[in-house]
């Protein structure tokens, strides 16, 4: 593929930002945006070095260290994009965290054949960490993006949610609640900002081969194995859905939550 071929892709000439871009779904999205002609891709992640390593592979890409829990830092990052490029056309918000300790306790209970007991010992710090990154961080990012996009009257945003918002896994109340909040937040914002030409939609993945999945205890991974459904998705498979949502082909999708869980359940 020549550089001219790339420039005729579905994101040709567009300025894009991806959060959580150092690995997993975020990195896959950034790579595909660059491959499909984006004029600029800004990769943001709390792991700035990781984001920089991915950006180094791509044409017209830059990386920034960004903690989405810090509202001032998020606002500053979006202002910098506006100053440098004059606009932001596409945002894919993939930054998020899980709780490895909760996963370990769920796995232990599963192996030992006893009920999962987590809520009564879930400490405030664990709750706030998950809610702070997943829900507060999404609010900070969406607010900053709308501030940049509304004056131009255009923009497309895809948020990575989770199928956990629907099936609410036992022993994982903070993660499920954070992602359910992300879905509701994104839908509420979507209904507001479509009047300004901004589209917001959500992808709700099931099990996906990311860094989070790599930390999932084997007992839980085995539990996800089901011959009736597809195996773990790849980051590229989920990124394709996110990029569809921010492409012109999804012009009539506003406030959608696309469940991408390989057929494990429907809603």
C-alpha positions in Angstrom: 0.0 0.0 0.0 1.4 3.4 -1.0 1.2 6.5 1.0 -1.3 7.9 -1.6 -3.5 4.8 -1.1 -3.4 5.4 2.7 -4.5 9.0 2.2 -7.7 7.9 0.5 -8.9 5.8 3.5 -12.1 6.4 5.3 -10.3 8.7 7.9 -8.3 10.6 5.3 -7.4 14.1 6.5 -9.0 13.7 10.0 -7.5 14.5 13.3 -8.0 11.7 15.8 -7.3 11.0 19.5 -7.2 7.7 21.2 -7.0 7.2 25.0 -5.7 4.0 26.5 -3.5 3.8 23.4 -0.4 2.2 24.8 -1.8 -1.4 24.4 -4.8 -3.5 23.7 -7.8 -2.1 22.0 -6.5 1.5 22.1 -3.3 0.6 20.3 -5.2 -1.4 17.7 -7.5 1.6 17.1 -4.5 4.0 16.7 -2.8 1.7 14.2 -5.9 1.4 12.1 -6.6 5.1 12.1 -3.1 5.7 10.8 -3.5 3.0 8.2 -6.7 4.5 7.0 -5.4 7.9 6.3 -5.8 10.0 9.5 -3.9 13.3 9.1 -2.9 13.1 12.7 -3.3 10.6 15.5 -2.7 11.6 19.2 -2.1 8.6 21.4 -2.8 9.2 25.1 -2.2 6.9 27.9 -1.1 7.0 31.6 1.8 4.9 30.3 3.4 7.6 28.3 6.3 5.5 27.2 4.0 2.8 26.0 2.0 5.2 24.0 5.2 6.7 22.5 6.4 3.2 21.4 3.1 2.7 19.5 3.2 6.2 18.0 6.8 5.6 16.8 5.4 2.9 14.5 2.9 5.2 12.8 3.0 8.1 10.4 1.8 11.5 11.7 1.3 10.2 15.2 2.3 11.8 18.5 2.0 10.5 22.1 1.2 12.1 25.4 1.1 10.8 29.0 -2.4 11.4 30.3 -4.1 10.3 33.5 -7.8 10.6 32.7 -8.7 10.9 36.4 -7.0 14.3 36.4 -9.6 16.7 34.9 -7.1 19.6 34.5 -4.7 17.3 32.6 -7.4 16.1 30.3 -8.6 19.6 29.6 -5.0 20.7 28.8 -4.5 17.8 26.4 -7.5 18.7 24.4 -6.6 22.3 24.3 -3.2 21.4 23.0 -4.8 19.4 20.2 -6.9 22.3 19.3 -3.9 24.7 19.3 -1.8 22.3 17.2 -4.3 21.1 14.7 -7.2 23.5 14.9 -9.9 20.8 15.5 -10.6 17.3 16.6 -12.6 15.1 14.3 -12.5 11.6 15.9 -12.1 10.4 19.5 -11.9 6.8 20.7 -11.9 6.6 24.5 -10.4 3.2 25.4 -8.8 4.1 28.8 -10.0 1.9 31.6 -8.9 -0.4 34.5 -10.1 -3.6 36.1 -9.4 -5.0 39.6 -6.9 -7.9 39.5 -7.4 -8.6 43.3 -11.2 -9.0 42.9 -10.6 -11.4 39.9 -8.2 -13.4 42.1 -10.8 -13.8 44.8 -13.5 -14.7 42.4 -11.2 -17.4 40.8 -10.2 -18.8 44.2 -13.9 -19.2 45.2 -14.6 -20.8 41.9 -11.7 -23.3 42.3 -12.7 -24.1 45.9 -16.4 -24.5 45.1 -17.6 -21.9 47.5 -19.7 -18.7 47.0 -18.0 -15.5 46.0 -18.0 -13.1 49.0 -16.5 -9.7 48.0 -18.9 -6.8 48.5 -18.7 -6.7 52.3 -14.9 -6.5 52.2 -14.5 -4.2 49.1 -12.5 -1.3 50.4 -13.1 2.3 49.4 -9.7 2.6 47.7 -10.6 -0.2 45.3 -14.0 1.2 44.6 -12.7 4.7 43.9 -9.8 3.5 41.7 -12.2 1.6 39.4 -14.9 4.3 39.4 -12.3 7.1 39.1 -10.7 5.8 36.0 -13.6 4.2 34.3 -16.5 6.6 35.0 -14.9 9.8 36.2 -12.3 9.5 33.5 -14.9 9.0 30.8 -16.7 12.1 32.0 -13.5 14.2 31.9 -12.7 13.0 28.4 -16.2 13.4 27.0 -16.6 16.9 28.5 -13.2 18.0 27.1 -14.0 16.6 23.7 -17.4 18.3 23.5 -15.7 21.6 24.4 -13.4 21.2 21.4 -15.9 19.7 19.0 -19.0 21.8 19.6 -17.7 25.0 18.1 -16.9 23.3 14.9 -20.3 21.6 14.7 -18.9 18.1 14.0 -17.2 15.2 15.6 -17.5 11.4 16.2 -16.8 9.7 19.5 -16.7 6.0 20.4 -16.4 4.9 24.0 -15.2 1.4 25.1 -17.7 0.1 27.6 -18.2 -3.5 28.7 -20.6 -6.4 28.5 -20.1 -6.5 32.3 -22.6 -3.7 32.5 -25.3 -6.1 31.3 -24.4 -9.4 33.0 -23.0 -7.9 36.2 -20.5 -10.6 37.1 -20.7 -12.0 40.6 -17.9 -10.4 42.8 -17.3 -7.6 40.4 -19.8 -4.9 41.5 -17.5 -1.9 41.2 -16.4 -2.8 37.6 -19.9 -3.6 36.5 -21.3 -0.3 38.1 -18.5 1.7 36.5 -19.2 0.4 33.0 -23.0 0.7 33.4 -22.4 4.3 34.4 -20.2 4.8 31.3 -23.0 3.5 29.0 -25.6 5.8 30.6 -23.3 8.8 30.6 -22.4 8.3 26.9 -26.0 7.9 25.9 -27.1 11.0 27.8 -24.3 13.0 26.3 -25.1 11.6 22.8 -28.7 12.8 23.0 -27.5 16.3 23.9 -24.6 16.8 21.5 -26.1 15.4 18.3 -27.8 18.8 18.0 -24.3 20.2 17.7 -23.3 17.6 15.0 -21.4 15.4 17.4 -22.1 11.6 17.5 -21.3 9.5 20.5 -21.7 5.7 20.6 -20.4 2.8 22.8 -18.8 -0.6 22.1 -19.5 -3.1 24.9 -16.9 -5.9 24.5 -17.0 -9.3 26.1 -13.7 -11.2 26.8 -10.9 -9.7 24.7 -7.2 -10.6 24.5 -5.8 -7.4 26.2 -3.4 -6.7 29.1 -6.4 -7.0 31.4 -7.2 -10.5 30.0 -3.6 -11.5 30.5 -4.0 -10.8 34.2 -7.2 -12.9 34.5 -6.7 -16.0 36.5 -6.8 -19.2 34.5 -9.9 -20.5 36.4 -11.9 -17.5 35.2 -10.5 -17.8 31.6 -11.6 -21.4 31.6 -15.0 -20.4 32.8 -15.3 -18.0 29.8 -14.6 -20.9 27.4 -17.8 -22.1 25.8 -17.9 -24.2 22.6 -21.2 -22.6 21.6 -19.7 -19.1 21.3 -16.6 -17.4 19.7 -13.4 -17.4 21.8 -11.8 -14.3 23.2 -12.0 -11.4 20.7 -8.8 -9.9 19.4 -8.2 -6.2 20.0 -8.4 -5.7 16.3 -11.9 -7.1 16.1 -13.1 -4.7 18.8 -11.2 -1.8 17.2 -13.0 -2.4 13.9 -16.4 -1.9 15.7 -15.2 1.3 17.3 -13.9 2.6 14.0 -17.1 1.8 12.3 -18.9 3.9 14.9 -16.7 6.9 14.2 -16.8 6.5 10.5 -19.3 8.1 8.1 -20.9 4.7 7.6 -22.4 5.0 11.1 -23.9 8.5 10.4 -27.3 7.4 11.7 -26.0 5.8 14.9 -26.4 8.0 18.0 -26.3 6.8 21.5 -25.9 3.1 20.4 -24.4 0.5 22.7 -23.1 -2.3 20.5 -22.7 -5.6 22.5 -19.6 -7.4 21.1 -19.4 -10.5 23.2 -19.2 -13.3 20.7 -22.7 -14.5 21.4 -22.3 -15.2 25.2 -25.6 -13.5 25.9 -27.9 -11.0 24.3 -29.8 -8.0 25.7 
